[in-house]
Amino acid sequence: MNEGERVAQLAATDIEAWVRSRSETVSVRNLENDLFFQNIDVYLILAQKGS
């Protein structure tokens, strides 16, 4: 893993933690390791109250 990939991994981890910590968040699905979703640049799916 190169430096850019390490930075991206840390950012994704931080973003996922932040989303999970919000009271509006119902669920979060991390798709970073799913090749189908990588190909369309989707890394997290989340559900929020009222959305």
N, CA, C and O atoms as a Tripos MOL2 file, in Angstrom:
@<TRIPOS>MOLECULE
protein
  204   203    51     0     0
PROTEIN
NO_CHARGES

@<TRIPOS>ATOM
      1 N           0.8550   -1.1750    0.0000 N.3       1 MET1
      2 CA          0.0000    0.0000    0.0000 C.3       1 MET1
      3 C           0.8990    1.2370    0.0000 C.2       1 MET1
      4 O           1.7950    1.3660    0.8340 O.2       1 MET1
      5 N           0.6470    2.1430   -0.9480 N.am      2 ASN2
      6 CA          1.4660    3.3490   -1.0080 C.3       2 ASN2
      7 C           0.9210    4.4100   -0.0500 C.2       2 ASN2
      8 O          -0.1170    4.2170    0.5810 O.2       2 ASN2
      9 N           1.6280    5.5170    0.0460 N.am      3 GLU3
     10 CA          1.2490    6.5630    1.0030 C.3       3 GLU3
     11 C          -0.1500    7.1230    0.7280 C.2       3 GLU3
     12 O          -0.9210    7.3450    1.6620 O.2       3 GLU3
     13 N          -0.4760    7.3470   -0.5260 N.am      4 GLY4
     14 CA         -1.7950    7.8660   -0.8790 C.3       4 GLY4
     15 C          -2.9090    6.9130   -0.4620 C.2       4 GLY4
     16 O          -3.9520    7.3390    0.0340 O.2       4 GLY4
     17 N          -2.6760    5.6260   -0.6660 N.am      5 GLU5
     18 CA         -3.6690    4.6300   -0.2600 C.3       5 GLU5
     19 C          -3.8330    4.5960    1.2570 C.2       5 GLU5
     20 O          -4.9440    4.4270    1.7590 O.2       5 GLU5
     21 N          -2.7320    4.7550    1.9850 N.am      6 ARG6
     22 CA         -2.8000    4.7800    3.4560 C.3       6 ARG6
     23 C          -3.5910    5.9900    3.9440 C.2       6 ARG6
     24 O          -4.4000    5.8810    4.8650 O.2       6 ARG6
     25 N          -3.3540    7.1320    3.3270 N.am      7 VAL7
     26 CA         -4.0890    8.3500    3.6970 C.3       7 VAL7
     27 C          -5.5770    8.1630    3.3950 C.2       7 VAL7
     28 O          -6.4240    8.5250    4.2120 O.2       7 VAL7
     29 N          -5.8930    7.6070    2.2390 N.am      8 ALA8
     30 CA         -7.2860    7.3770    1.8660 C.3       8 ALA8
     31 C          -7.9560    6.4070    2.8370 C.2       8 ALA8
     32 O          -9.1140    6.6010    3.2040 O.2       8 ALA8
     33 N          -7.2440    5.3760    3.2500 N.am      9 GLN9
     34 CA         -7.7950    4.4090    4.2000 C.3       9 GLN9
     35 C          -8.0870    5.0680    5.5390 C.2       9 GLN9
     36 O          -9.1390    4.8290    6.1310 O.2       9 GLN9
     37 N          -7.1690    5.8930    6.0190 N.am     10 LEU10
     38 CA         -7.3870    6.6010    7.2820 C.3      10 LEU10
     39 C          -8.5600    7.5670    7.1720 C.2      10 LEU10
     40 O          -9.3590    7.6850    8.1020 O.2      10 LEU10
     41 N          -8.6650    8.2480    6.0550 N.am     11 ALA11
     42 CA         -9.7830    9.1840    5.8580 C.3      11 ALA11
     43 C         -11.1060    8.4340    5.8360 C.2      11 ALA11
     44 O         -12.0800    8.8800    6.4430 O.2      11 ALA11
     45 N         -11.1520    7.3170    5.1560 N.am     12 ALA12
     46 CA        -12.3830    6.5340    5.0880 C.3      12 ALA12
     47 C         -12.7820    6.0280    6.4700 C.2      12 ALA12
     48 O         -13.9640    6.0280    6.8160 O.2      12 ALA12
     49 N         -11.8120    5.6030    7.2500 N.am     13 THR13
     50 CA        -12.0770    5.1360    8.6120 C.3      13 THR13
     51 C         -12.6280    6.2690    9.4640 C.2      13 THR13
     52 O         -13.5820    6.0710   10.2170 O.2      13 THR13
     53 N         -12.0400    7.4460    9.3530 N.am     14 ASP14
     54 CA        -12.5060    8.6110   10.1110 C.3      14 ASP14
     55 C         -13.9160    9.0270    9.6870 C.2      14 ASP14
     56 O         -14.7530    9.3340   10.5360 O.2      14 ASP14
     57 N         -14.1810    9.0400    8.3950 N.am     15 ILE15
     58 CA        -15.5000    9.4280    7.8980 C.3      15 ILE15
     59 C         -16.5550    8.4280    8.3590 C.2      15 ILE15
     60 O         -17.6410    8.8180    8.7880 O.2      15 ILE15
     61 N         -16.2360    7.1480    8.2690 N.am     16 GLU16
     62 CA        -17.1880    6.1330    8.7140 C.3      16 GLU16
     63 C         -17.4870    6.2890   10.2050 C.2      16 GLU16
     64 O         -18.6460    6.2000   10.6090 O.2      16 GLU16
     65 N         -16.4780    6.5170   11.0160 N.am     17 ALA17
     66 CA        -16.6800    6.7050   12.4580 C.3      17 ALA17
     67 C         -17.5400    7.9320   12.7280 C.2      17 ALA17
     68 O         -18.4170    7.9010   13.5920 O.2      17 ALA17
     69 N         -17.2930    9.0130   11.9920 N.am     18 TRP18
     70 CA        -18.0730   10.2380   12.1790 C.3      18 TRP18
     71 C         -19.5400   10.0060   11.8130 C.2      18 TRP18
     72 O         -20.4360   10.4240   12.5470 O.2      18 TRP18
     73 N         -19.7870    9.3400   10.6780 N.am     19 VAL19
     74 CA        -21.1620    9.0760   10.2590 C.3      19 VAL19
     75 C         -21.8680    8.2100   11.2920 C.2      19 VAL19
     76 O         -23.0180    8.4740   11.6400 O.2      19 VAL19
     77 N         -21.1850    7.1710   11.7890 N.am     20 ARG20
     78 CA        -21.7830    6.2790   12.7850 C.3      20 ARG20
     79 C         -22.0990    7.0220   14.0850 C.2      20 ARG20
     80 O         -23.0400    6.6580   14.7890 O.2      20 ARG20
     81 N         -21.3280    8.0510   14.4070 N.am     21 SER21
     82 CA        -21.5100    8.7550   15.6800 C.3      21 SER21
     83 C         -22.6960    9.7190   15.6690 C.2      21 SER21
     84 O         -23.1450   10.1410   16.7350 O.2      21 SER21
     85 N         -23.2050   10.0700   14.5150 N.am     22 ARG22
     86 CA        -24.3030   11.0300   14.4100 C.3      22 ARG22
     87 C         -25.6180   10.3850   14.8470 C.2      22 ARG22
     88 O         -25.9050    9.2420   14.4900 O.2      22 ARG22
     89 N         -26.3990   11.1120   15.6060 N.am     23 SER23
     90 CA        -27.6670   10.5680   16.1090 C.3      23 SER23
     91 C         -28.6530   10.2780   14.9870 C.2      23 SER23
     92 O         -29.5470    9.4500   15.1630 O.2      23 SER23
     93 N         -28.5190   10.9300   13.8490 N.am     24 GLU24
     94 CA        -29.4160   10.7250   12.7170 C.3      24 GLU24
     95 C         -29.1440    9.4110   11.9810 C.2      24 GLU24
     96 O         -29.9930    8.9300   11.2300 O.2      24 GLU24
     97 N         -27.9680    8.8390   12.1970 N.am     25 THR25
     98 CA        -27.5610    7.6500   11.4540 C.3      25 THR25
     99 C         -28.2660    6.4120   11.9860 C.2      25 THR25
    100 O         -28.2330    6.1200   13.1810 O.2      25 THR25
    101 N         -28.9040    5.6940   11.0720 N.am     26 VAL26
    102 CA        -29.5740    4.4390   11.4140 C.3      26 VAL26
    103 C         -28.6330    3.2640   11.1430 C.2      26 VAL26
    104 O         -28.5140    2.3570   11.9680 O.2      26 VAL26
    105 N         -27.9650    3.2820    9.9870 N.am     27 SER27
    106 CA        -27.0360    2.2110    9.6550 C.3      27 SER27
    107 C         -26.0030    2.7020    8.6450 C.2      27 SER27
    108 O         -26.2240    3.6680    7.9150 O.2      27 SER27
    109 N         -24.8740    2.0100    8.6290 N.am     28 VAL28
    110 CA        -23.7850    2.3160    7.6960 C.3      28 VAL28
    111 C         -23.2710    0.9890    7.1540 C.2      28 VAL28
    112 O         -23.0630    0.0360    7.9050 O.2      28 VAL28
    113 N         -23.0740    0.9430    5.8610 N.am     29 ARG29
    114 CA        -22.4780   -0.2460    5.2350 C.3      29 ARG29
    115 C         -21.2000    0.1920    4.5250 C.2      29 ARG29
    116 O         -21.2360    1.0220    3.6170 O.2      29 ARG29
    117 N         -20.0820   -0.3700    4.9440 N.am     30 ASN30
    118 CA        -18.7860   -0.0570    4.3390 C.3      30 ASN30
    119 C         -18.5730   -0.9840    3.1430 C.2      30 ASN30
    120 O         -18.6030   -2.2080    3.2730 O.2      30 ASN30
    121 N         -18.3590   -0.3750    1.9820 N.am     31 LEU31
    122 CA        -18.2170   -1.1370    0.7400 C.3      31 LEU31
    123 C         -16.8210   -1.0150    0.1360 C.2      31 LEU31
    124 O         -16.6220   -1.3260   -1.0390 O.2      31 LEU31
    125 N         -15.8630   -0.5660    0.9300 N.am     32 GLU32
    126 CA        -14.5160   -0.3400    0.4040 C.3      32 GLU32
    127 C         -13.9000   -1.5720   -0.2440 C.2      32 GLU32
    128 O         -13.1320   -1.4480   -1.1980 O.2      32 GLU32
    129 N         -14.2230   -2.7480    0.2560 N.am     33 ASN33
    130 CA        -13.6110   -3.9700   -0.2630 C.3      33 ASN33
    131 C         -14.4890   -4.6980   -1.2710 C.2      33 ASN33
    132 O         -14.1850   -5.8280   -1.6540 O.2      33 ASN33
    133 N         -15.5620   -4.0730   -1.7010 N.am     34 ASP34
    134 CA        -16.4770   -4.6650   -2.6770 C.3      34 ASP34
    135 C         -16.1080   -4.1270   -4.0650 C.2      34 ASP34
    136 O         -16.2890   -2.9430   -4.3490 O.2      34 ASP34
    137 N         -15.5940   -5.0040   -4.9170 N.am     35 LEU35
    138 CA        -15.0980   -4.5700   -6.2330 C.3      35 LEU35
    139 C         -16.1800   -3.9330   -7.0920 C.2      35 LEU35
    140 O         -15.8980   -2.9860   -7.8260 O.2      35 LEU35
    141 N         -17.4190   -4.4340   -7.0180 N.am     36 PHE36
    142 CA        -18.4960   -3.8330   -7.8080 C.3      36 PHE36
    143 C         -18.6450   -2.3630   -7.4450 C.2      36 PHE36
    144 O         -18.6900   -1.5050   -8.3260 O.2      36 PHE36
    145 N         -18.7210   -2.0680   -6.1520 N.am     37 PHE37
    146 CA        -18.9160   -0.6900   -5.7170 C.3      37 PHE37
    147 C         -17.6590    0.1560   -5.9150 C.2      37 PHE37
    148 O         -17.7660    1.3610   -6.1460 O.2      37 PHE37
    149 N         -16.4740   -0.4440   -5.8310 N.am     38 GLN38
    150 CA        -15.2430    0.2920   -6.1210 C.3      38 GLN38
    151 C         -15.2710    0.8100   -7.5540 C.2      38 GLN38
    152 O         -14.8450    1.9330   -7.8240 O.2      38 GLN38
    153 N         -15.7700   -0.0060   -8.4630 N.am     39 ASN39
    154 CA        -15.8060    0.3750   -9.8830 C.3      39 ASN39
    155 C         -16.7090    1.5590  -10.1510 C.2      39 ASN39
    156 O         -16.5380    2.2490  -11.1560 O.2      39 ASN39
    157 N         -17.6720    1.8100   -9.2700 N.am     40 ILE40
    158 CA        -18.5550    2.9650   -9.4610 C.3      40 ILE40
    159 C         -18.3160    4.0270   -8.3830 C.2      40 ILE40
    160 O         -19.1430    4.9170   -8.1840 O.2      40 ILE40
    161 N         -17.1860    3.9230   -7.6950 N.am     41 ASP41
    162 CA        -16.7500    4.9040   -6.6920 C.3      41 ASP41
    163 C         -17.7560    5.1170   -5.5610 C.2      41 ASP41
    164 O         -18.0050    6.2480   -5.1440 O.2      41 ASP41
    165 N         -18.3300    4.0190   -5.0720 N.am     42 VAL42
    166 CA        -19.2100    4.0670   -3.9010 C.3      42 VAL42
    167 C         -18.5080    3.2950   -2.7930 C.2      42 VAL42
    168 O         -18.1450    2.1320   -2.9680 O.2      42 VAL42
    169 N         -18.3230    3.9440   -1.6640 N.am     43 TYR43
    170 CA        -17.5660    3.3120   -0.5850 C.3      43 TYR43
    171 C         -18.3570    3.1640    0.7010 C.2      43 TYR43
    172 O         -18.0350    2.3080    1.5250 O.2      43 TYR43
    173 N         -19.3720    3.9680    0.8890 N.am     44 LEU44
    174 CA        -20.2470    3.8580    2.0580 C.3      44 LEU44
    175 C         -21.6870    4.0400    1.6100 C.2      44 LEU44
    176 O         -21.9850    4.8720    0.7540 O.2      44 LEU44
    177 N         -22.5740    3.2520    2.1990 N.am     45 ILE45
    178 CA        -24.0080    3.4720    2.0490 C.3      45 ILE45
    179 C         -24.5360    3.6820    3.4510 C.2      45 ILE45
    180 O         -24.2430    2.9090    4.3630 O.2      45 ILE45
    181 N         -25.3220    4.7420    3.6140 N.am     46 LEU46
    182 CA        -25.8460    5.0050    4.9460 C.3      46 LEU46
    183 C         -27.3200    5.3190    4.8920 C.2      46 LEU46
    184 O         -27.8390    5.8250    3.8970 O.2      46 LEU46
    185 N         -27.9760    5.0070    5.9860 N.am     47 ALA47
    186 CA        -29.3820    5.3550    6.1550 C.3      47 ALA47
    187 C         -29.4850    6.2880    7.3530 C.2      47 ALA47
    188 O         -28.8820    6.0540    8.4010 O.2      47 ALA47
    189 N         -30.2570    7.3410    7.1740 N.am     48 GLN48
    190 CA        -30.4430    8.3170    8.2430 C.3      48 GLN48
    191 C         -31.9230    8.4830    8.5470 C.2      48 GLN48
    192 O         -32.7730    8.3020    7.6760 O.2      48 GLN48
    193 N         -32.2140    8.8260    9.7740 N.am     49 LYS49
    194 CA        -33.5890    9.1130   10.1620 C.3      49 LYS49
    195 C         -34.1090   10.2650    9.3270 C.2      49 LYS49
    196 O         -33.4080   11.2580    9.1280 O.2      49 LYS49
    197 N         -35.3250   10.1420    8.8400 N.am     50 GLY50
    198 CA        -35.9430   11.2230    8.0920 C.3      50 GLY50
    199 C         -35.4700   11.3520    6.6570 C.2      50 GLY50
    200 O         -35.7970   12.3290    5.9840 O.2      50 GLY50
    201 N         -34.6960   10.3690    6.1730 N.am     51 SER51
    202 CA        -34.2350   10.4900    4.7750 C.3      51 SER51
    203 C         -34.8010    9.3920    3.9190 C.2      51 SER51
    204 O         -34.5220    9.3350    2.7220 O.2      51 SER51
@<TRIPOS>BOND
     1     1     2 1
     2     2     3 1
     3     3     4 2
     4     3     5 am
     5     5     6 1
     6     6     7 1
     7     7     8 2
     8     7     9 am
     9     9    10 1
    10    10    11 1
    11    11    12 2
    12    11    13 am
    13    13    14 1
    14    14    15 1
    15    15    16 2
    16    15    17 am
    17    17    18 1
    18    18    19 1
    19    19    20 2
    20    19    21 am
    21    21    22 1
    22    22    23 1
    23    23    24 2
    24    23    25 am
    25    25    26 1
    26    26    27 1
    27    27    28 2
    28    27    29 am
    29    29    30 1
    30    30    31 1
    31    31    32 2
    32    31    33 am
    33    33    34 1
    34    34    35 1
    35    35    36 2
    36    35    37 am
    37    37    38 1
    38    38    39 1
    39    39    40 2
    40    39    41 am
    41    41    42 1
    42    42    43 1
    43    43    44 2
    44    43    45 am
    45    45    46 1
    46    46    47 1
    47    47    48 2
    48    47    49 am
    49    49    50 1
    50    50    51 1
    51    51    52 2
    52    51    53 am
    53    53    54 1
    54    54    55 1
    55    55    56 2
    56    55    57 am
    57    57    58 1
    58    58    59 1
    59    59    60 2
    60    59    61 am
    61    61    62 1
    62    62    63 1
    63    63    64 2
    64    63    65 am
    65    65    66 1
    66    66    67 1
    67    67    68 2
    68    67    69 am
    69    69    70 1
    70    70    71 1
    71    71    72 2
    72    71    73 am
    73    73    74 1
    74    74    75 1
    75    75    76 2
    76    75    77 am
    77    77    78 1
    78    78    79 1
    79    79    80 2
    80    79    81 am
    81    81    82 1
    82    82    83 1
    83    83    84 2
    84    83    85 am
    85    85    86 1
    86    86    87 1
    87    87    88 2
    88    87    89 am
    89    89    90 1
    90    90    91 1
    91    91    92 2
    92    91    93 am
    93    93    94 1
    94    94    95 1
    95    95    96 2
    96    95    97 am
    97    97    98 1
    98    98    99 1
    99    99   100 2
   100    99   101 am
   101   101   102 1
   102   102   103 1
   103   103   104 2
   104   103   105 am
   105   105   106 1
   106   106   107 1
   107   107   108 2
   108   107   109 am
   109   109   110 1
   110   110   111 1
   111   111   112 2
   112   111   113 am
   113   113   114 1
   114   114   115 1
   115   115   116 2
   116   115   117 am
   117   117   118 1
   118   118   119 1
   119   119   120 2
   120   119   121 am
   121   121   122 1
   122   122   123 1
   123   123   124 2
   124   123   125 am
   125   125   126 1
   126   126   127 1
   127   127   128 2
   128   127   129 am
   129   129   130 1
   130   130   131 1
   131   131   132 2
   132   131   133 am
   133   133   134 1
   134   134   135 1
   135   135   136 2
   136   135   137 am
   137   137   138 1
   138   138   139 1
   139   139   140 2
   140   139   141 am
   141   141   142 1
   142   142   143 1
   143   143   144 2
   144   143   145 am
   145   145   146 1
   146   146   147 1
   147   147   148 2
   148   147   149 am
   149   149   150 1
   150   150   151 1
   151   151   152 2
   152   151   153 am
   153   153   154 1
   154   154   155 1
   155   155   156 2
   156   155   157 am
   157   157   158 1
   158   158   159 1
   159   159   160 2
   160   159   161 am
   161   161   162 1
   162   162   163 1
   163   163   164 2
   164   163   165 am
   165   165   166 1
   166   166   167 1
   167   167   168 2
   168   167   169 am
   169   169   170 1
   170   170   171 1
   171   171   172 2
   172   171   173 am
   173   173   174 1
   174   174   175 1
   175   175   176 2
   176   175   177 am
   177   177   178 1
   178   178   179 1
   179   179   180 2
   180   179   181 am
   181   181   182 1
   182   182   183 1
   183   183   184 2
   184   183   185 am
   185   185   186 1
   186   186   187 1
   187   187   188 2
   188   187   189 am
   189   189   190 1
   190   190   191 1
   191   191   192 2
   192   191   193 am
   193   193   194 1
   194   194   195 1
   195   195   196 2
   196   195   197 am
   197   197   198 1
   198   198   199 1
   199   199   200 2
   200   199   201 am
   201   201   202 1
   202   202   203 1
   203   203   204 2
@<TRIPOS>SUBSTRUCTURE
     1 MET1         2 RESIDUE 1 A MET
     2 ASN2         6 RESIDUE 1 A ASN
     3 GLU3        10 RESIDUE 1 A GLU
     4 GLY4        14 RESIDUE 1 A GLY
     5 GLU5        18 RESIDUE 1 A GLU
     6 ARG6        22 RESIDUE 1 A ARG
     7 VAL7        26 RESIDUE 1 A VAL
     8 ALA8        30 RESIDUE 1 A ALA
     9 GLN9        34 RESIDUE 1 A GLN
    10 LEU10       38 RESIDUE 1 A LEU
    11 ALA11       42 RESIDUE 1 A ALA
    12 ALA12       46 RESIDUE 1 A ALA
    13 THR13       50 RESIDUE 1 A THR
    14 ASP14       54 RESIDUE 1 A ASP
    15 ILE15       58 RESIDUE 1 A ILE
    16 GLU16       62 RESIDUE 1 A GLU
    17 ALA17       66 RESIDUE 1 A ALA
    18 TRP18       70 RESIDUE 1 A TRP
    19 VAL19       74 RESIDUE 1 A VAL
    20 ARG20       78 RESIDUE 1 A ARG
    21 SER21       82 RESIDUE 1 A SER
    22 ARG22       86 RESIDUE 1 A ARG
    23 SER23       90 RESIDUE 1 A SER
    24 GLU24       94 RESIDUE 1 A GLU
    25 THR25       98 RESIDUE 1 A THR
    26 VAL26      102 RESIDUE 1 A VAL
    27 SER27      106 RESIDUE 1 A SER
    28 VAL28      110 RESIDUE 1 A VAL
    29 ARG29      114 RESIDUE 1 A ARG
    30 ASN30      118 RESIDUE 1 A ASN
    31 LEU31      122 RESIDUE 1 A LEU
    32 GLU32      126 RESIDUE 1 A GLU
    33 ASN33      130 RESIDUE 1 A ASN
    34 ASP34      134 RESIDUE 1 A ASP
    35 LEU35      138 RESIDUE 1 A LEU
    36 PHE36      142 RESIDUE 1 A PHE
    37 PHE37      146 RESIDUE 1 A PHE
    38 GLN38      150 RESIDUE 1 A GLN
    39 ASN39      154 RESIDUE 1 A ASN
    40 ILE40      158 RESIDUE 1 A ILE
    41 ASP41      162 RESIDUE 1 A ASP
    42 VAL42      166 RESIDUE 1 A VAL
    43 TYR43      170 RESIDUE 1 A TYR
    44 LEU44      174 RESIDUE 1 A LEU
    45 ILE45      178 RESIDUE 1 A ILE
    46 LEU46      182 RESIDUE 1 A LEU
    47 ALA47      186 RESIDUE 1 A ALA
    48 GLN48      190 RESIDUE 1 A GLN
    49 LYS49      194 RESIDUE 1 A LYS
    50 GLY50      198 RESIDUE 1 A GLY
    51 SER51      202 RESIDUE 1 A SER
